[in-house]
Amino acid sequence: MSPLERHYTTRELAEALGLNEATIRRAAMRGELRSRRFGHRRRYSHSAVMEWLDSLESPSPMRPAA
């Protein structure tokens, strides 16, 4: 992760992906989406978002394929 890497707020990420903010927060709280906390606010790096999206596309041994 580069210090110059783009970071998103929960709202920005939800809007960009067309998801509810609660969906983003739940993924972060479950450890599926890496984030950094600053006070009560979370920030999501671009690389963490890309990893999370990739994990949603590939079947996991813990999750049956659709």
Contacts in CASP RR format, 6 or more apart in sequence:
PFRMAT RR
TARGET T0000
AUTHOR 0000-0000-0000
METHOD contacts of the structure
MODEL  1
MSPLERHYTTRELAEALGLNEATIRRAAMRGELRSRRFGHRRRYSHSAVM
EWLDSLESPSPMRPAA
1 45 0 8 1.000
1 47 0 8 1.000
1 48 0 8 1.000
5 45 0 8 1.000
5 46 0 8 1.000
5 47 0 8 1.000
6 45 0 8 1.000
6 46 0 8 1.000
7 36 0 8 1.000
7 43 0 8 1.000
7 44 0 8 1.000
7 45 0 8 1.000
7 46 0 8 1.000
8 16 0 8 1.000
8 43 0 8 1.000
8 44 0 8 1.000
8 46 0 8 1.000
8 49 0 8 1.000
9 41 0 8 1.000
9 42 0 8 1.000
9 43 0 8 1.000
9 44 0 8 1.000
10 21 0 8 1.000
10 24 0 8 1.000
10 25 0 8 1.000
10 41 0 8 1.000
10 42 0 8 1.000
10 44 0 8 1.000
11 21 0 8 1.000
13 19 0 8 1.000
13 24 0 8 1.000
13 44 0 8 1.000
13 49 0 8 1.000
14 20 0 8 1.000
14 21 0 8 1.000
14 23 0 8 1.000
14 24 0 8 1.000
17 24 0 8 1.000
24 33 0 8 1.000
24 44 0 8 1.000
25 42 0 8 1.000
27 33 0 8 1.000
27 52 0 8 1.000
28 34 0 8 1.000
28 35 0 8 1.000
28 42 0 8 1.000
28 44 0 8 1.000
32 52 0 8 1.000
32 55 0 8 1.000
33 44 0 8 1.000
33 48 0 8 1.000
33 49 0 8 1.000
33 52 0 8 1.000
34 44 0 8 1.000
34 45 0 8 1.000
34 48 0 8 1.000
34 51 0 8 1.000
34 52 0 8 1.000
35 42 0 8 1.000
35 43 0 8 1.000
35 44 0 8 1.000
35 48 0 8 1.000
36 42 0 8 1.000
36 43 0 8 1.000
36 45 0 8 1.000
37 43 0 8 1.000
59 65 0 8 1.000
END
